[in-house]
Amino acid sequence: MNVKTVASIRARVGSRGARHMQRGATLLEAIAYLGIAAIVVIGAIALLRGAFGSASSNQTAEQVTAIQTGVKKLYMGQTNGYNGLTTTVAIAAGIIPTTLVIDTAANTVTDAWGGAVTVTSATSGTFTIEFDSVPTDVCINAASAGGTWTAVSIGGATQTVPVTPAAAQAACAGGAKNIIWTSA
């Protein structure tokens, strides 16, 4: 028998055995993989939570702007200002965005947080849009989003227009607040 042949056979058998013994992961490796996966999932959840909060802030600002634009368009040809404007009129005219919850039977509108949304004429030349119970993070962004407002009130305190992010942060602190935007 050839010595090289026997040695090469043994080497092949030995390498197959070594390869066979290294299949799969050890318990320690599995725990490490699961730990890394948990960190990735927690990071993704944190990013999504921030993204959803930002989307809510943007959506509220867009809803308020849409209502303001719709009211101005509806009353454009009126000589007596915004007299008679109510939430009921805004619902009937289709001014309220469909992203808000509209109850046509009760003539009420609620936002994503369950707060009432009301539209009323303040004086003959102005009208207000009020969102109740706006969460702090959304309050700051929605109040400081800008727009053509003659007045903004947060939690009952009148703000200087345009509302700066710092002023909105101070006014919105301490939990959910109501915001009243006044437009001419």
PLY file of the C-alpha trace (Angstrom):
ply
format ascii 1.0
element vertex 184
property float x
property float y
property float z
element edge 183
property int vertex1
property int vertex2
end_header
0.00 0.00 0.00
1.18 3.42 -0.82
2.00 5.59 2.21
0.88 8.76 0.49
-2.47 7.25 -0.31
-3.15 6.21 3.29
-2.08 9.61 4.61
-4.24 11.47 2.10
-7.25 9.26 2.98
-6.76 9.94 6.67
-6.47 13.67 6.00
-9.71 13.67 4.04
-11.58 11.70 6.71
-10.17 13.96 9.44
-11.22 17.15 7.65
-14.74 15.83 7.12
-15.01 14.98 10.80
-13.79 18.40 11.85
-16.21 20.08 9.50
-19.03 17.90 10.75
-18.36 18.85 14.37
-18.53 22.60 13.65
-22.08 22.65 12.33
-24.58 25.03 13.97
-24.05 27.65 16.63
-23.32 27.19 20.26
-25.72 28.40 22.91
-23.47 31.36 23.63
-23.46 32.39 19.97
-27.27 32.08 19.79
-27.64 34.33 22.84
-25.29 36.89 21.27
-27.29 36.85 18.01
-30.56 37.32 19.91
-29.05 40.19 21.92
-27.96 41.98 18.76
-31.38 41.41 17.19
-33.08 42.84 20.30
-30.92 45.98 20.13
-31.81 46.45 16.45
-35.55 46.02 17.14
-35.48 48.47 20.07
-33.67 51.03 17.89
-36.22 50.61 15.11
-39.12 51.08 17.54
-37.55 54.27 18.89
-37.11 55.65 15.37
-40.68 54.76 14.40
-42.09 56.37 17.54
-40.26 59.60 16.70
-41.43 59.43 13.09
-45.06 58.94 14.11
-44.87 61.88 16.53
-43.45 64.07 13.80
-46.13 62.92 11.37
-48.85 63.78 13.90
-47.40 67.27 14.34
-47.31 67.83 10.60
-50.81 66.43 10.19
-52.26 68.77 12.83
-50.64 71.81 11.20
-51.99 70.70 7.80
-55.49 70.15 9.23
-55.59 73.64 10.76
-54.33 75.22 7.54
-56.89 73.27 5.49
-59.73 74.46 7.74
-58.48 78.06 7.57
-58.27 77.94 3.77
-61.69 76.32 3.46
-63.37 78.91 5.71
-61.79 81.81 3.83
-62.89 80.32 0.52
-66.43 79.70 1.81
-66.84 83.26 3.10
-64.89 84.99 0.31
-67.88 86.81 -1.20
-69.58 87.65 2.09
-69.81 91.29 3.14
-70.62 90.56 6.78
-67.41 88.63 7.57
-67.67 85.23 9.17
-71.04 85.71 10.88
-72.84 82.42 11.44
-69.73 80.25 11.13
-69.97 77.15 13.32
-68.53 73.67 13.33
-71.86 72.47 11.90
-71.53 74.86 8.94
-67.91 73.75 8.40
-68.95 70.08 8.40
-71.84 70.69 5.97
-69.58 72.70 3.63
-66.97 69.92 3.56
-64.27 72.15 5.06
-63.19 69.68 7.76
-60.37 67.37 6.56
-61.27 63.69 6.47
-58.21 62.94 8.63
-60.27 64.24 11.57
-63.13 62.21 13.05
-66.40 63.78 11.90
-69.67 62.83 13.59
-72.36 64.21 11.27
-75.19 63.07 13.55
-73.89 65.08 16.51
-72.17 67.74 14.35
-68.90 67.30 16.21
-65.29 66.86 15.16
-62.52 65.19 17.18
-58.80 64.92 16.61
-56.55 61.86 16.84
-56.24 62.26 20.63
-59.98 62.48 21.28
-60.04 66.26 21.78
-62.82 68.38 20.35
-62.17 70.49 17.26
-64.38 73.57 16.93
-64.70 76.26 14.30
-66.55 79.46 15.23
-66.80 83.09 14.22
-65.10 85.22 16.87
-66.20 88.62 15.59
-67.57 89.72 12.24
-64.06 89.92 10.84
-62.36 86.90 12.49
-62.90 83.22 13.17
-61.25 80.68 15.45
-60.16 77.08 15.11
-59.73 75.28 18.42
-58.10 71.91 19.08
-58.55 70.57 22.63
-56.19 68.19 24.45
-53.21 68.45 22.09
-50.19 66.46 23.41
-47.09 68.49 24.30
-44.85 67.39 21.40
-47.58 67.99 18.84
-48.59 71.26 20.54
-45.08 72.73 20.16
-44.82 71.89 16.48
-48.40 72.79 15.55
-48.37 76.12 17.38
-45.04 77.21 15.89
-45.78 75.95 12.35
-46.55 79.44 11.11
-49.44 80.63 9.04
-51.41 83.83 8.65
-52.89 83.97 12.14
-53.92 87.18 13.87
-53.70 85.48 17.29
-52.73 82.14 18.84
-53.68 81.02 22.34
-52.15 77.98 24.04
-53.76 76.73 27.24
-55.58 80.05 27.65
-52.43 82.19 27.31
-52.24 84.49 24.29
-48.97 84.17 22.37
-47.08 86.68 20.25
-47.59 85.89 16.57
-45.72 84.23 14.94
-45.22 81.79 17.82
-41.56 80.86 18.22
-40.60 77.27 19.08
-39.24 78.46 22.45
-42.50 80.25 23.30
-44.52 77.22 22.17
-42.36 74.91 24.29
-42.93 77.06 27.38
-46.69 77.35 26.75
-47.19 73.67 25.87
-45.28 72.29 28.88
-47.13 70.32 31.51
-49.37 68.03 29.50
-52.05 68.30 26.85
-53.22 71.83 26.04
-55.91 73.45 23.95
-54.77 75.66 21.07
-56.91 78.39 19.54
-55.86 79.90 16.22
-57.60 83.16 15.22
-57.70 84.24 11.57
-59.03 87.26 9.74
0 1
1 2
2 3
3 4
4 5
5 6
6 7
7 8
8 9
9 10
10 11
11 12
12 13
13 14
14 15
15 16
16 17
17 18
18 19
19 20
20 21
21 22
22 23
23 24
24 25
25 26
26 27
27 28
28 29
29 30
30 31
31 32
32 33
33 34
34 35
35 36
36 37
37 38
38 39
39 40
40 41
41 42
42 43
43 44
44 45
45 46
46 47
47 48
48 49
49 50
50 51
51 52
52 53
53 54
54 55
55 56
56 57
57 58
58 59
59 60
60 61
61 62
62 63
63 64
64 65
65 66
66 67
67 68
68 69
69 70
70 71
71 72
72 73
73 74
74 75
75 76
76 77
77 78
78 79
79 80
80 81
81 82
82 83
83 84
84 85
85 86
86 87
87 88
88 89
89 90
90 91
91 92
92 93
93 94
94 95
95 96
96 97
97 98
98 99
99 100
100 101
101 102
102 103
103 104
104 105
105 106
106 107
107 108
108 109
109 110
110 111
111 112
112 113
113 114
114 115
115 116
116 117
117 118
118 119
119 120
120 121
121 122
122 123
123 124
124 125
125 126
126 127
127 128
128 129
129 130
130 131
131 132
132 133
133 134
134 135
135 136
136 137
137 138
138 139
139 140
140 141
141 142
142 143
143 144
144 145
145 146
146 147
147 148
148 149
149 150
150 151
151 152
152 153
153 154
154 155
155 156
156 157
157 158
158 159
159 160
160 161
161 162
162 163
163 164
164 165
165 166
166 167
167 168
168 169
169 170
170 171
171 172
172 173
173 174
174 175
175 176
176 177
177 178
178 179
179 180
180 181
181 182
182 183
